[in-house]
């Protein structure tokens, strides 16, 4: 699903709705008029278009509301929207602006989209991609699939903002003795000389400590933060920290391009594999309890699915190449 569809389906534009085609035309008119060199004929045509239907005028009012918020939209998006007509980046920017008009003209909504996060990020990855980043202090950061981060190093702290997804961090000593923190939507993880993993879920954050220790501090909770030690994993919401438990043996293997499973439920395994694969990957409920073990290469998810067919009584059902369901193997006649 593209950005336009994902925003249009959230229901925010239900009252006084604007059709995507009308919204796109409003964006095109807005772009055409930004240069200040529109001809009299163009201005007349624009005014006629606005007057043709109430929906046209509603769309125009929304694009004006969006344009008033462009100061809060990252410069790459604004410049892409106003650049020369050719180019995939401009087309993506136009789709996002169109989605804002459809959804009601809220730039705050745009900030929650993966495309905005990627434009605004210091480093990001697409689905199925991993990337290693050298940090300014000599540490390293590995982004997992579909992840994005911002870096903020100043006199008071070394900070990583996890916009989405998952990262594996190896901290380095700092001559200025600045704390190293990872900020998330739900709180902060502070490194205490360590190698650790932080993953942003919907509504909570998961942290696994490979070396050293990490202090967890929920955004809205009072009281003492909780410290995880090497070999422990825990999670926190904005309001509190859950109990710590032993870190899975395969935690962090994704940084080396592997998905390691030890008696993992099949539905959980497929959910994890789906993060590295475009499209839909489903599991028939009748198979959910089956257990999967082994090390699987994330670079070839099709190969992983074929390995499941060889190891388990399952088969693959393809609606399209990007819509796959793992089902019970049909009995031979």
NULO-564939 format. One record per residue: residue in one letter; residue number from 1; x, y, z of N, C-alpha, C in turn. Coordinates in steps of 0.2 Angstrom, whole numbers. Each point is the difference from the previous one (the first is absolute). Example, Ala and Ser with C-alpha at 12.3 -4.5 7.8 and 13.67 -1.06 7.14 Angstrom:
<gumars>
[gumar 'A',1,[66,-28,39],[-4,6,0],[4,6,0]]
[gumar 'S',2,[-2,5,-4],[4,6,1],[-4,5,3]]
</gumars>
This chain:
<gumars>
[gumar 'X',1,[4,-6,0],[-4,6,0],[4,6,0]]
[gumar 'X',2,[-1,5,-4],[4,6,-1],[-2,5,6]]
[gumar 'X',3,[4,6,0],[-1,5,5],[-7,3,0]]
[gumar 'X',4,[-2,1,-7],[-7,3,-1],[-6,-4,3]]
[gumar 'X',5,[1,-7,-2],[-5,-4,2],[0,-1,8]]
[gumar 'X',6,[6,-1,3],[0,-1,7],[-3,6,4]]
[gumar 'X',7,[1,6,-2],[-3,6,3],[-7,0,-1]]
[gumar 'X',8,[-2,-1,-6],[-7,1,-2],[-5,-5,3]]
[gumar 'X',9,[3,-6,3],[-4,-5,3],[-1,1,7]]
[gumar 'X',10,[3,5,3],[0,0,7],[-6,4,3]]
[gumar 'X',11,[-4,2,-5],[-7,3,2],[0,7,2]]
[gumar 'X',12,[6,4,0],[1,6,3],[-4,5,-5]]
[gumar 'X',13,[-1,-2,-6],[-3,5,-5],[-7,-2,-2]]
[gumar 'X',14,[-3,-3,5],[-7,-3,-1],[-5,6,-1]]
[gumar 'X',15,[1,5,4],[-5,6,-1],[3,5,-5]]
[gumar 'X',16,[-4,1,-5],[2,5,-6],[6,-4,-3]]
[gumar 'X',17,[-1,-6,-2],[5,-4,-3],[2,3,-7]]
[gumar 'X',18,[7,-1,-2],[2,2,-6],[3,-6,-4]]
[gumar 'X',19,[-2,-1,-6],[2,-6,-4],[7,0,-1]]
[gumar 'X',20,[4,-5,-1],[7,0,-1],[2,4,-7]]
[gumar 'X',21,[-4,-1,-5],[1,3,-6],[-1,8,0]]
[gumar 'X',22,[-5,2,4],[-1,7,1],[6,3,4]]
[gumar 'X',23,[2,-4,5],[5,3,4],[7,0,-4]]
[gumar 'X',24,[1,-5,-4],[6,1,-4],[0,6,-5]]
[gumar 'X',25,[-6,1,-2],[0,6,-5],[1,6,4]]
[gumar 'X',26,[-2,1,6],[1,6,4],[7,1,2]]
[gumar 'X',27,[4,-6,1],[7,0,1],[4,3,-6]]
[gumar 'X',28,[-3,-3,-6],[3,2,-6],[-1,8,-2]]
[gumar 'X',29,[-6,2,2],[-1,7,-1],[5,4,5]]
[gumar 'X',30,[0,-2,6],[4,4,5],[8,0,-2]]
[gumar 'X',31,[2,-6,-3],[7,0,-2],[1,5,-6]]
[gumar 'X',32,[-5,0,-5],[1,4,-6],[0,8,2]]
[gumar 'X',33,[-3,1,5],[-1,8,2],[6,2,5]]
[gumar 'X',34,[4,-5,2],[5,2,5],[6,5,-3]]
[gumar 'X',35,[1,-1,-6],[5,4,-3],[-1,7,-1]]
[gumar 'X',36,[-6,2,0],[-2,7,0],[0,3,-7]]
[gumar 'X',37,[1,-5,-5],[0,2,-7],[-6,-2,-4]]
[gumar 'X',38,[-6,-2,3],[-5,-3,-3],[-3,6,-5]]
[gumar 'X',39,[-3,-3,-6],[-3,5,-4],[-7,2,2]]
[gumar 'X',40,[-3,5,-3],[-7,2,1],[-4,-6,-2]]
[gumar 'X',41,[1,-4,-5],[-4,-5,-2],[0,-6,5]]
[gumar 'X',42,[6,-1,3],[1,-5,5],[-4,2,6]]
[gumar 'X',43,[0,6,2],[-3,2,6],[-8,0,-1]]
[gumar 'X',44,[-2,1,-6],[-7,0,-1],[-3,-7,0]]
[gumar 'X',45,[5,-5,-3],[-2,-7,0],[0,-3,7]]
[gumar 'X',46,[4,2,4],[0,-2,7],[-6,3,4]]
[gumar 'X',47,[-2,6,-1],[-6,2,3],[-6,-3,-2]]
[gumar 'X',48,[0,-2,-7],[-6,-4,-3],[0,-7,4]]
[gumar 'X',49,[5,-3,0],[1,-6,3],[-3,0,8]]
[gumar 'X',50,[2,5,3],[-2,1,7],[-8,1,1]]
[gumar 'X',51,[-2,3,-5],[-8,2,0],[-4,-6,-3]]
[gumar 'X',52,[3,-4,-3],[-4,-6,-4],[-4,-4,5]]
[gumar 'X',53,[3,-2,6],[-3,-4,5],[2,2,7]]
[gumar 'X',54,[-4,-1,5],[1,1,7],[6,-4,2]]
[gumar 'X',55,[1,-6,-3],[5,-5,2],[7,3,-2]]
[gumar 'X',56,[0,4,-6],[6,3,-2],[2,5,4]]
[gumar 'X',57,[-4,4,2],[2,6,5],[2,-3,7]]
[gumar 'X',58,[-4,-5,2],[2,-4,6],[8,-2,0]]
[gumar 'X',59,[1,-3,-6],[7,-3,-1],[5,6,0]]
[gumar 'X',60,[-2,5,-3],[5,6,0],[1,3,7]]
[gumar 'X',61,[-5,0,4],[1,3,6],[4,-4,5]]
[gumar 'X',62,[0,-7,-2],[4,-5,4],[7,1,-2]]
[gumar 'X',63,[2,1,-7],[7,0,-2],[2,7,3]]
[gumar 'X',64,[-4,5,0],[3,6,3],[2,-1,8]]
[gumar 'X',65,[-5,-4,3],[2,-1,7],[6,-4,1]]
[gumar 'X',66,[1,-5,-5],[7,-4,0],[6,5,-1]]
[gumar 'X',67,[-1,4,-5],[5,4,-2],[2,5,6]]
[gumar 'X',68,[-4,2,4],[1,4,6],[4,-4,5]]
[gumar 'X',69,[0,-6,-1],[4,-4,5],[7,-3,-3]]
[gumar 'X',70,[1,2,-6],[6,-3,-3],[7,2,4]]
[gumar 'X',71,[-1,5,4],[6,2,4],[2,-6,5]]
[gumar 'X',72,[-5,-4,1],[1,-6,5],[1,-6,-4]]
[gumar 'X',73,[0,0,-6],[2,-6,-4],[7,0,-2]]
[gumar 'X',74,[3,-5,0],[8,0,-2],[1,3,-7]]
[gumar 'X',75,[6,4,0],[1,3,-6],[1,-4,-6]]
[gumar 'X',76,[2,-7,0],[1,-4,-6],[-7,-1,-3]]
[gumar 'X',77,[-6,0,4],[-6,-1,-2],[-3,6,-4]]
[gumar 'X',78,[1,6,3],[-2,6,-3],[4,1,-6]]
[gumar 'X',79,[6,-1,0],[4,1,-6],[-1,-5,-6]]
[gumar 'X',80,[-2,-6,2],[-1,-5,-5],[-7,2,-3]]
[gumar 'X',81,[-5,2,4],[-6,2,-3],[0,6,-5]]
[gumar 'X',82,[5,4,1],[0,6,-4],[6,-1,-5]]
[gumar 'X',83,[3,-5,-1],[5,-2,-5],[-2,0,-7]]
[gumar 'X',84,[4,-2,-4],[-2,-1,-7],[-5,-6,-1]]
[gumar 'X',85,[-4,0,-5],[-5,-5,0],[2,-7,0]]
[gumar 'X',86,[6,-1,-3],[2,-7,0],[3,-2,7]]
[gumar 'X',87,[0,-7,1],[3,-2,6],[-4,-4,5]]
[gumar 'X',88,[2,-6,2],[-4,-4,4],[-1,3,7]]
[gumar 'X',89,[5,4,2],[-1,4,7],[-6,5,0]]
[gumar 'X',90,[0,3,-6],[-6,5,0],[-6,-3,-1]]
[gumar 'X',91,[-1,-6,-3],[-6,-3,-1],[-2,-3,7]]
[gumar 'X',92,[5,-2,4],[-2,-2,7],[-2,5,4]]
[gumar 'X',93,[3,6,0],[-2,6,3],[-7,2,-1]]
[gumar 'X',94,[-2,0,-7],[-6,2,-2],[-6,-5,3]]
[gumar 'X',95,[2,-6,0],[-4,-5,3],[-2,1,7]]
[gumar 'X',96,[6,2,4],[-1,1,7],[-4,7,1]]
[gumar 'X',97,[1,5,-4],[-4,6,1],[-7,-2,-2]]
[gumar 'X',98,[-1,-4,-5],[-7,-2,-2],[-4,-3,6]]
[gumar 'X',99,[4,-5,3],[-3,-4,6],[-2,5,5]]
[gumar 'X',100,[4,5,1],[-2,5,6],[-6,4,-2]]
[gumar 'X',101,[-1,1,-6],[-6,4,-2],[-6,-5,1]]
[gumar 'X',102,[1,-6,-2],[-6,-5,1],[-1,-1,7]]
[gumar 'X',103,[5,0,4],[-1,-2,7],[-2,6,5]]
[gumar 'X',104,[0,6,-3],[-2,6,4],[5,5,1]]
[gumar 'X',105,[6,-1,-3],[5,6,0],[4,0,7]]
[gumar 'X',106,[2,-5,3],[4,0,6],[7,-2,-1]]
[gumar 'X',107,[4,4,0],[8,-1,0],[2,-5,5]]
[gumar 'X',108,[-3,0,6],[1,-4,6],[-1,-7,-2]]
[gumar 'X',109,[-5,-2,-5],[-1,-6,-2],[6,-3,-5]]
[gumar 'X',110,[2,5,-4],[6,-2,-4],[6,-2,4]]
[gumar 'X',111,[1,3,6],[6,-2,3],[0,-7,3]]
[gumar 'X',112,[-6,-3,0],[0,-7,2],[1,-5,-6]]
[gumar 'X',113,[0,2,-6],[1,-4,-5],[7,-3,-1]]
[gumar 'X',114,[1,-6,-3],[7,-2,-1],[4,5,-5]]
[gumar 'X',115,[-4,2,-5],[4,4,-5],[2,7,3]]
[gumar 'X',116,[-4,3,4],[3,6,4],[6,-2,4]]
[gumar 'X',117,[-1,-5,4],[6,-2,4],[6,-1,-4]]
[gumar 'X',118,[0,-3,-6],[5,-2,-4],[3,7,-2]]
[gumar 'X',119,[-4,4,-2],[3,7,-3],[3,4,6]]
[gumar 'X',120,[-3,-1,6],[3,4,5],[5,-3,4]]
[gumar 'X',121,[2,-6,-2],[5,-4,4],[7,1,-2]]
[gumar 'X',122,[5,-1,5],[7,0,-2],[2,-7,-3]]
[gumar 'X',123,[-4,-5,1],[1,-6,-3],[-6,-4,0]]
[gumar 'X',124,[-1,-4,-5],[-6,-4,0],[1,-6,-5]]
[gumar 'X',125,[-5,-5,1],[1,-6,-4],[-7,-2,-3]]
[gumar 'X',126,[-1,-3,-6],[-6,-2,-3],[-1,-7,3]]
[gumar 'X',127,[-6,-3,-2],[-2,-7,2],[5,-5,-3]]
[gumar 'X',128,[3,-4,4],[5,-5,-2],[7,3,0]]
[gumar 'X',129,[1,6,1],[7,3,0],[3,1,7]]
[gumar 'X',130,[6,-1,1],[4,2,6],[6,4,-1]]
[gumar 'X',131,[2,4,5],[5,5,-2],[4,2,7]]
[gumar 'X',132,[6,0,-1],[5,2,6],[2,7,-1]]
[gumar 'X',133,[-1,3,6],[2,8,0],[6,0,5]]
[gumar 'X',134,[5,4,-2],[5,2,5],[-2,6,4]]
[gumar 'X',135,[0,0,6],[-2,5,4],[6,5,1]]
[gumar 'X',136,[-2,7,2],[5,5,0],[5,-2,6]]
[gumar 'X',137,[-1,-3,5],[4,-2,5],[4,-6,-1]]
[gumar 'X',138,[-1,-3,-5],[4,-7,-2],[-4,-6,1]]
[gumar 'X',139,[-6,1,3],[-4,-6,1],[-4,-2,-7]]
[gumar 'X',140,[-4,-5,0],[-3,-2,-6],[-7,-1,2]]
[gumar 'X',141,[-4,0,-5],[-8,-1,0],[-2,-4,-6]]
[gumar 'X',142,[-3,-5,1],[-3,-4,-6],[-8,1,0]]
[gumar 'X',143,[-2,2,-6],[-8,0,0],[-2,-6,-3]]
[gumar 'X',144,[-5,-3,3],[-4,-5,-3],[-5,2,-6]]
[gumar 'X',145,[-3,-5,-3],[-5,2,-5],[-5,5,2]]
[gumar 'X',146,[-2,4,-5],[-5,5,1],[1,4,7]]
[gumar 'X',147,[6,3,0],[2,4,6],[2,7,-2]]
[gumar 'X',148,[0,5,5],[2,7,-1],[2,3,7]]
[gumar 'X',149,[6,4,-1],[2,3,6],[3,7,-1]]
[gumar 'X',150,[0,4,5],[3,7,0],[6,0,5]]
[gumar 'X',151,[5,3,-1],[5,1,4],[1,7,3]]
[gumar 'X',152,[1,0,7],[1,7,3],[6,0,5]]
[gumar 'X',153,[6,2,-2],[5,0,4],[2,7,2]]
[gumar 'X',154,[0,2,6],[1,7,2],[5,0,6]]
[gumar 'X',155,[0,5,4],[5,1,5],[-3,-4,6]]
[gumar 'X',156,[-6,-1,0],[-3,-3,6],[-2,-8,0]]
[gumar 'X',157,[-1,-2,-6],[-1,-8,-1],[1,-2,-7]]
[gumar 'X',158,[1,-7,-1],[0,-3,-6],[-7,-3,-1]]
[gumar 'X',159,[-4,1,-5],[-7,-2,0],[-2,-3,-7]]
[gumar 'X',160,[-3,-5,0],[-3,-3,-6],[-8,0,1]]
[gumar 'X',161,[-3,3,-5],[-8,0,0],[-2,-6,-4]]
[gumar 'X',162,[-3,-5,3],[-3,-6,-4],[-6,2,-3]]
[gumar 'X',163,[-1,2,-6],[-6,2,-3],[-5,-6,-2]]
[gumar 'X',164,[3,-5,-2],[-4,-7,-1],[5,-5,-1]]
[gumar 'X',165,[-2,-6,2],[4,-6,-2],[4,-2,6]]
[gumar 'X',166,[6,-3,-2],[5,-3,5],[7,1,-1]]
[gumar 'X',167,[4,1,5],[7,2,-1],[4,-5,5]]
[gumar 'X',168,[6,-1,-2],[5,-3,4],[6,5,1]]
[gumar 'X',169,[1,1,6],[5,6,2],[6,-3,4]]
[gumar 'X',170,[6,2,-2],[6,-1,3],[3,6,2]]
[gumar 'X',171,[0,2,7],[2,6,2],[8,0,0]]
[gumar 'X',172,[3,7,1],[7,1,0],[1,4,6]]
[gumar 'X',173,[6,0,3],[2,5,6],[0,7,-3]]
[gumar 'X',174,[-2,4,4],[-1,7,-2],[5,5,4]]
[gumar 'X',175,[4,3,-3],[5,5,4],[-4,5,4]]
[gumar 'X',176,[-6,2,-2],[-3,5,3],[-5,-3,6]]
[gumar 'X',177,[0,-6,0],[-4,-3,5],[-8,1,-1]]
[gumar 'X',178,[-2,1,-6],[-7,1,-1],[-4,-6,0]]
[gumar 'X',179,[-6,0,3],[-4,-6,0],[-2,-2,-7]]
[gumar 'X',180,[-2,-6,-1],[-2,-3,-7],[-7,-2,1]]
[gumar 'X',181,[-5,3,-3],[-7,-2,0],[-3,-1,-6]]
[gumar 'X',182,[-5,-5,0],[-4,-1,-6],[-7,2,2]]
[gumar 'X',183,[-3,5,-4],[-7,3,2],[-5,-4,-5]]
[gumar 'X',184,[-5,-2,3],[-5,-3,-4],[-7,3,1]]
[gumar 'X',185,[-5,-2,-3],[-7,3,1],[-3,-1,7]]
[gumar 'X',186,[3,-5,4],[-2,-2,6],[4,1,6]]
[gumar 'X',187,[6,3,-1],[5,1,5],[7,-1,-2]]
[gumar 'X',188,[5,-1,5],[7,1,-2],[4,-6,3]]
[gumar 'X',189,[5,-2,-4],[4,-6,2],[7,4,0]]
[gumar 'X',190,[3,-1,6],[7,3,1],[5,-5,1]]
[gumar 'X',191,[5,0,-5],[5,-5,0],[5,1,6]]
[gumar 'X',192,[2,-5,3],[5,0,6],[6,-4,-3]]
[gumar 'X',193,[3,2,-5],[6,-3,-3],[-2,-7,-3]]
[gumar 'X',194,[-3,0,-6],[-3,-6,-2],[-1,-1,-7]]
[gumar 'X',195,[-3,-6,-2],[-2,-2,-6],[-7,-3,0]]
[gumar 'X',196,[-5,4,-3],[-7,-2,2],[-4,1,-6]]
[gumar 'X',197,[-7,-2,0],[-4,0,-5],[-7,4,2]]
[gumar 'X',198,[-2,4,-4],[-6,4,2],[-5,-1,-6]]
[gumar 'X',199,[-6,-2,1],[-5,-1,-5],[-7,4,2]]
[gumar 'X',200,[-2,4,-4],[-6,4,1],[-6,-4,-3]]
[gumar 'X',201,[-5,-2,4],[-6,-4,-1],[-5,6,0]]
[gumar 'X',202,[-6,-2,-2],[-6,4,1],[-2,0,7]]
[gumar 'X',203,[1,6,4],[-2,0,7],[5,-2,5]]
[gumar 'X',204,[6,-3,-2],[5,-2,5],[7,-1,-4]]
[gumar 'X',205,[5,0,4],[7,0,-2],[3,-7,3]]
[gumar 'X',206,[4,-3,-4],[3,-6,2],[8,1,0]]
[gumar 'X',207,[3,-2,5],[7,1,1],[3,-6,2]]
[gumar 'X',208,[6,-2,-3],[4,-6,1],[7,2,1]]
[gumar 'X',209,[3,-2,6],[7,1,1],[5,-5,-1]]
[gumar 'X',210,[4,1,-5],[5,-5,-2],[7,0,5]]
[gumar 'X',211,[2,6,1],[5,2,4],[-1,6,5]]
[gumar 'X',212,[3,0,6],[-1,6,4],[-7,0,3]]
[gumar 'X',213,[-3,6,0],[-6,1,4],[-4,6,-4]]
[gumar 'X',214,[-6,0,1],[-4,6,-3],[-6,2,5]]
[gumar 'X',215,[0,6,1],[-5,3,5],[-7,2,-4]]
[gumar 'X',216,[-5,-2,2],[-7,1,-4],[-4,5,4]]
[gumar 'X',217,[-2,5,-3],[-4,6,3],[-6,1,-4]]
[gumar 'X',218,[-6,-2,2],[-6,1,-4],[-2,8,0]]
[gumar 'X',219,[-3,2,-5],[-1,8,-1],[-4,2,6]]
[gumar 'X',220,[-6,-3,2],[-5,3,4],[1,-3,7]]
[gumar 'X',221,[4,-4,2],[1,-4,6],[4,4,5]]
[gumar 'X',222,[-2,0,7],[3,3,5],[4,-6,3]]
[gumar 'X',223,[5,2,5],[4,-5,3],[6,-2,-3]]
[gumar 'X',224,[4,-5,3],[6,-2,-3],[0,-4,-6]]
[gumar 'X',225,[5,2,-5],[0,-4,-6],[3,-7,1]]
[gumar 'X',226,[-1,-5,-4],[2,-7,1],[6,-1,-5]]
[gumar 'X',227,[4,-4,3],[7,-2,-4],[-1,-7,-2]]
[gumar 'X',228,[2,-1,-7],[1,-7,-2],[7,-1,-1]]
[gumar 'X',229,[2,-6,2],[7,-3,0],[1,-4,-7]]
[gumar 'X',230,[6,-1,-1],[2,-5,-6],[-4,-6,1]]
[gumar 'X',231,[-3,-2,-6],[-3,-6,0],[-8,0,2]]
[gumar 'X',232,[-2,6,1],[-7,2,2],[-4,4,-6]]
[gumar 'X',233,[-6,-1,0],[-4,3,-5],[-6,3,4]]
[gumar 'X',234,[-3,6,-2],[-6,2,4],[-3,5,-5]]
[gumar 'X',235,[-6,3,2],[-4,4,-4],[-3,6,5]]
[gumar 'X',236,[-2,5,-3],[-3,6,3],[-5,3,-4]]
[gumar 'X',237,[-5,3,3],[-5,4,-3],[1,7,3]]
[gumar 'X',238,[-4,5,-2],[1,7,3],[-1,0,7]]
[gumar 'X',239,[-3,-5,3],[-2,0,7],[3,-5,4]]
[gumar 'X',240,[4,-4,-2],[4,-5,4],[4,-5,-3]]
[gumar 'X',241,[4,-3,4],[5,-5,-3],[-3,-7,2]]
[gumar 'X',242,[0,-5,-5],[-1,-7,2],[5,-4,3]]
[gumar 'X',243,[-1,-6,2],[5,-4,3],[5,-2,-5]]
[gumar 'X',244,[6,-1,2],[6,-2,-4],[0,-7,-1]]
[gumar 'X',245,[2,-3,-5],[1,-7,-1],[6,-2,-4]]
[gumar 'X',246,[2,-6,-1],[6,-2,-4],[-1,2,-7]]
[gumar 'X',247,[6,3,-3],[0,2,-7],[0,-6,-4]]
[gumar 'X',248,[-3,0,-5],[0,-6,-5],[7,-1,-3]]
[gumar 'X',249,[2,-6,-1],[6,-2,-3],[2,4,-6]]
[gumar 'X',250,[-6,0,-4],[1,3,-7],[-1,8,-1]]
[gumar 'X',251,[0,3,6],[-1,7,0],[6,4,-3]]
[gumar 'X',252,[-2,4,-5],[6,4,-3],[2,-4,-6]]
[gumar 'X',253,[-2,-6,-2],[3,-4,-6],[-2,4,-6]]
[gumar 'X',254,[-5,4,0],[-3,3,-6],[6,5,-2]]
[gumar 'X',255,[4,2,4],[5,5,-2],[5,-4,-5]]
[gumar 'X',256,[1,-6,1],[4,-4,-4],[-4,-4,-6]]
[gumar 'X',257,[-6,3,-1],[-4,-3,-5],[-4,-6,1]]
[gumar 'X',258,[-1,-2,6],[-3,-7,2],[-6,1,4]]
[gumar 'X',259,[-5,-4,0],[-5,-1,4],[1,-6,4]]
[gumar 'X',260,[1,0,6],[1,-6,4],[-6,-1,5]]
[gumar 'X',261,[-2,-7,-1],[-6,-2,4],[2,-6,4]]
[gumar 'X',262,[-3,0,6],[1,-6,4],[-7,-2,3]]
[gumar 'X',263,[-3,-5,-3],[-7,-2,2],[-5,6,0]]
[gumar 'X',264,[1,4,-5],[-5,6,-1],[-6,-2,-3]]
[gumar 'X',265,[-6,2,2],[-6,-1,-3],[0,2,-7]]
[gumar 'X',266,[-3,-4,-5],[0,2,-7],[-3,7,-1]]
[gumar 'X',267,[-6,1,3],[-3,7,-1],[5,6,2]]
[gumar 'X',268,[4,-1,5],[4,5,2],[6,0,-4]]
[gumar 'X',269,[2,-6,-3],[6,0,-4],[-2,4,-7]]
[gumar 'X',270,[-6,-2,-3],[-2,4,-6],[-1,7,1]]
[gumar 'X',271,[-2,2,6],[-1,7,1],[7,4,0]]
[gumar 'X',272,[5,-4,3],[6,3,0],[3,0,-7]]
[gumar 'X',273,[-1,-5,-3],[3,0,-7],[-3,5,-5]]
[gumar 'X',274,[-7,1,2],[-3,5,-5],[2,7,1]]
[gumar 'X',275,[4,2,5],[3,6,1],[5,1,-6]]
[gumar 'X',276,[3,-5,-2],[5,0,-5],[-2,-1,-7]]
[gumar 'X',277,[-6,0,-1],[-3,-2,-7],[-6,4,-1]]
[gumar 'X',278,[0,3,-7],[-6,4,-2],[-6,-4,-1]]
[gumar 'X',279,[-6,3,2],[-6,-3,-1],[-2,-3,6]]
[gumar 'X',280,[-5,-5,-1],[-4,-3,6],[3,-7,0]]
[gumar 'X',281,[2,-2,6],[2,-7,2],[-4,-3,6]]
[gumar 'X',282,[-5,-4,-2],[-5,-2,5],[1,-8,2]]
[gumar 'X',283,[-3,-1,6],[0,-7,3],[-7,-3,1]]
[gumar 'X',284,[-1,-5,-3],[-7,-4,2],[0,-1,8]]
[gumar 'X',285,[-5,2,3],[-1,-1,7],[1,-7,2]]
[gumar 'X',286,[-1,-5,-4],[1,-7,2],[7,-2,1]]
[gumar 'X',287,[4,4,-3],[8,-1,0],[3,4,5]]
[gumar 'X',288,[-3,5,3],[3,5,5],[5,-4,5]]
[gumar 'X',289,[-2,-5,3],[3,-3,5],[6,-4,-2]]
[gumar 'X',290,[1,-2,-6],[6,-3,-2],[7,3,2]]
[gumar 'X',291,[5,-3,1],[6,3,3],[5,0,-6]]
[gumar 'X',292,[4,5,0],[6,1,-5],[6,1,3]]
[gumar 'X',293,[5,-4,-2],[7,1,3],[5,1,-6]]
[gumar 'X',294,[5,3,1],[6,1,-5],[2,7,-2]]
[gumar 'X',295,[4,1,-4],[3,6,-2],[-2,1,-8]]
[gumar 'X',296,[-3,6,-1],[-2,1,-7],[2,7,-3]]
[gumar 'X',297,[2,0,-6],[3,6,-3],[-5,5,-2]]
[gumar 'X',298,[0,6,3],[-5,5,-2],[1,3,-7]]
[gumar 'X',299,[5,-1,-3],[1,2,-7],[-4,-3,-5]]
[gumar 'X',300,[-3,-6,2],[-4,-4,-5],[-6,-3,4]]
[gumar 'X',301,[-5,4,1],[-6,-2,3],[-4,-6,-3]]
[gumar 'X',302,[1,0,-7],[-4,-5,-4],[4,-7,2]]
[gumar 'X',303,[6,0,1],[4,-6,1],[-2,-2,7]]
[gumar 'X',304,[-1,4,5],[-2,-1,7],[-7,-4,-1]]
[gumar 'X',305,[-5,3,-4],[-6,-3,0],[0,-7,-3]]
[gumar 'X',306,[4,-1,-5],[1,-7,-3],[3,-5,5]]
[gumar 'X',307,[4,3,5],[3,-4,5],[-5,-3,5]]
[gumar 'X',308,[-5,5,1],[-6,-2,5],[-4,-6,-4]]
[gumar 'X',309,[-1,1,-6],[-4,-5,-4],[4,-7,1]]
[gumar 'X',310,[6,0,0],[4,-6,0],[0,-3,7]]
[gumar 'X',311,[0,4,5],[0,-2,7],[-6,-1,3]]
[gumar 'X',312,[-6,3,-2],[-6,-1,4],[-5,-2,-5]]
[gumar 'X',313,[-6,-3,2],[-6,-2,-4],[-4,7,-2]]
[gumar 'X',314,[3,4,-4],[-3,6,-2],[1,1,-8]]
[gumar 'X',315,[-4,5,-2],[1,2,-7],[-1,7,-1]]
[gumar 'X',316,[2,3,-5],[0,7,-1],[-6,2,-5]]
[gumar 'X',317,[-4,4,2],[-5,2,-5],[1,7,-2]]
[gumar 'X',318,[1,2,-7],[1,6,-2],[-6,3,-3]]
[gumar 'X',319,[-3,6,3],[-5,3,-4],[3,5,-5]]
[gumar 'X',320,[6,3,2],[5,3,-5],[7,-1,3]]
[gumar 'X',321,[5,2,-3],[6,-1,2],[1,4,7]]
[gumar 'X',322,[-4,5,1],[1,4,6],[-5,-2,5]]
[gumar 'X',323,[-4,-5,-1],[-5,-2,5],[0,-8,1]]
[gumar 'X',324,[3,-2,5],[2,-7,1],[-3,-2,7]]
[gumar 'X',325,[-3,-6,0],[-3,-3,6],[3,-7,1]]
[gumar 'X',326,[2,-2,6],[3,-6,1],[-6,-4,3]]
[gumar 'X',327,[-2,-6,-4],[-6,-4,2],[2,-7,1]]
[gumar 'X',328,[-4,-4,3],[1,-7,1],[1,-3,-7]]
[gumar 'X',329,[4,-5,0],[2,-4,-6],[-7,-4,-2]]
[gumar 'X',330,[-2,1,-6],[-6,-4,-2],[2,-8,0]]
[gumar 'X',331,[-5,-4,2],[1,-7,0],[1,-3,-8]]
[gumar 'X',332,[4,-4,-1],[1,-3,-7],[-6,-5,-1]]
[gumar 'X',333,[-2,1,-6],[-6,-4,-2],[3,-7,-3]]
</gumars>
